[in-house]
Amino acid sequence: MPTRNSPDLLVIGAGVVGAVCAYYAARRGLHVTVLDRGSVAGGTTGAGEGNLLVSDKEPGPELELALYSTQLWRELAEVLPSRIEYEAKGGLVVASDEQSLTTLQEFAERQTAAGVTAEVVPGGRLRELEPHLAPGLAGGVHYPQDAQVQPALAAAHLLRAAGDRVRLRLGEEVTEILTGAHGEVRGVRTPSGDLHAPYVVNAAGTWGGELARLAGVDLPVRPRRGFVLVTEPLPRLVRRKVYAADYVADVASDSAALQTSAVVEGTPAGPVLIGASRERVGFDRSPSVEVLRRLAGQAVELFPVLATVRAVRTYPGFRPYLPDHLPAIGPDPRRPGLLHACGHEGAGIGLAPATGRIIAEALVDGELPLDITPFRPDRFGGGEAG
């Protein structure tokens, strides 16, 4: 029987990815200790909007992961009814002109062939779906599979739902990954002592590269900063997640420069969330007037009714970015016993359940739900870190 200091598995990171890894591992009979140097959802999860999207993903491995996660989020919403504010509200991507609309429709056709439900909406019908949208838009595509959760609540309730097989240790920073004579993982060291386990899951989000280095392997996770504007509570002015078509290109871009594209959505509590910006500036949390000005202006272009609404706060977050825009999921062949569940960029909340199921099945030699070769942690060619 595993003890408090020697469980079957240590999960590093108490965001939603770490929480769902612990949840599914516990369901497979493992005893798990989750460590975080901060609080539950204190990192990227707490700064996220809770998007569960298929609409912004090109056909390929990430879309397959997203479609599977969409199914799992629906199942989790049944297990944790209302507690995670799961809302299957759908998404609406809009185009301002005919050229953008043609490009958007072609993208939607490729997605449909890959299993996405996508419905083209002529410009004249957009306001049937979103009555407060600006007039004159060329058209759009409706994605009924898109949904939303409250990410901090999701992380907290998943950890609680895992029961007594999961122990939580907050305010504990991992300073070393302990290894055995043959390089295999043996546990972790923290300022309060050592914890021993044969497996460690790196669910440290934007700091996943740092944790990988503690294990002696290279994983090139980098932070990509974004800001969110939060309005005062309002009646339900925005029914779905609504964004401009150029958002899809921004998500896939490798540029380090500032990019902004309007993303607007209502919440059950009343405030409207406004994004999205992307830039690589390290871990700089400084407010940017330029970013906030652009976000507000683009939101008003989509929803003129927001022009007189007050923004009551703003906050930054850091997306864990990997060079090929795919997460690292699964065992690391360079360090036996080390598994990775990080690098999801801005899609971590949406992709969390599929990631957790993969990790749990890998731990018990179960059947993997999909091919994880594209997510191999060693795919970037780096060996052991110096």
Residue, then its C-alpha position, 0 to 999 in steps of 0.5 A: m500500500p503506497t504511503r503518504n511519501s511514496p505514492d504510485l505517481l507524483v503529478i507536478g502542477a495543480g492546474v487543470v491538466g495536472a488535475v485531470c491526470a490525477y483524476y484518471a490515474a486514480r480511477r485506474g487504481l493508482h495513488v497520486t500525490v499532486l504538488d504545486r509551488g503555488s495554489v490550485a489553478g494558480g498558473t495558466t489555468g487560473a488565467g484562462e477563459g475555459n475554452l473547449l474548442v474544435s473550431d480553431k484547429e486544423p485537421g491533424p493530431e491536435l484536432e483529433l485530440a480536441l474531438y476526443s476531449t470534447q467527448l470526455w468533457r461532456e462525460l465529466a460534466e455529467v460527473l460534476p454537474s453545474r460545479i464546473e460551469y460547463e456550457a455547450k454554447g457553441g462557437l461562431v467565427v465571423a468574416s468581415d469580407e467575402q475573401s475572408l469568408t471564402t477562406l473560412q469556408e474552405f477551412a471549415e470544409r477540411q474540418t468537416a471531413a475530419g469529423v467537426t460539425a461546421e455550419v456555414v451562416p450567411g451574413g444576413r443570418l448572423r444576427e439570428l444567432e447573435p443579435h448584437l453583432a455588428p451589421g454588414l459582416a459577410g458571413g461566418v461558420h457556426y461550430p456547435q461542438d465548442a463549449q466552455v468551463q470555468p477552469a479554476l473550478a474544473a481543476a478544484h472539483l476534479l481533484r476533489a472527485a478523485g477521492d482519497r487516492v489523491r493527496l494535494r501538497l500546495g506551496e511545495e516547489v520541486t527542486e530536484i528530480l531524484t533518479g536511480a542507478h540507471g537513470e530511472v525516476r525515483g521521486v522528487r526533492t522539495p524544501s520540506g523533504d523527499l517524496h518517492a514514486p516510480y513515476v513523475v508527470n510533468a504537468a507544470g504548464t509554462w514552466g514545463g521546460e524548467l521541470a524537464r531540465l530538473a530531470g536532465v532532459d530538454l523540452p523547449v517550452r516557452p511562454r507566450r503572453g496574452f491578456v484578457l479584458v473582463t467587463e462589468p456583469l451584463p445581461r446575456l449580450v453574447r450567447r456564444k464564443v464569437y471571434a474573427a476569422d483571423y484568430v485562427a491564423d494567429v493561433a497557428s503563427d510562429s511570430a514572436a510579435l504582438q498579434t491581436s484578434a477579437v474574441v468575445e464571449g459571455t459567461p454564466a456569471g454575467p461578465v463578458l470576456i474579451g481577448a485574444s492577444r499573443e506575444r513572446v516577451g518571456f514572463d513579463r507581466s507588465p500591463s500593456v496599454e497598447v494591447l488592451r486598447r487594441l482588444a477593446g477596439q476590436a471587440v467593439e467592432l464586432f459588438p458595438v453594444l460594448a462601446t458603453v460597457r465598463a471593463v472592470r479588470t484585466y489580467p495576463g496569462f502565459r500559454p506554454y508554447l512549443p515550436d510545432h504548436l503541439p503538446a508533449i504527452g506521454p512517457d519520455p524515453r530519455r528518462p524512464g518513469l518521467l511522463h510529460a503533459c504540457g506545452h498545450e499553448g492556449a488549448g490546455i483546458g480544452l485538451a486536458p481530459a484527453t491528455g489525462r486519459i493518455i497519461a493514465e493508460a500509459l501508466v497502467d499499460g492500457e490501450l491508448p485512445l489514439d496515436i500519441t506519436p505526434f506528441r512524443p516529448d523527444r521529437f525536437g531532437g534534444g537529448e539529455a540536458g546539460 
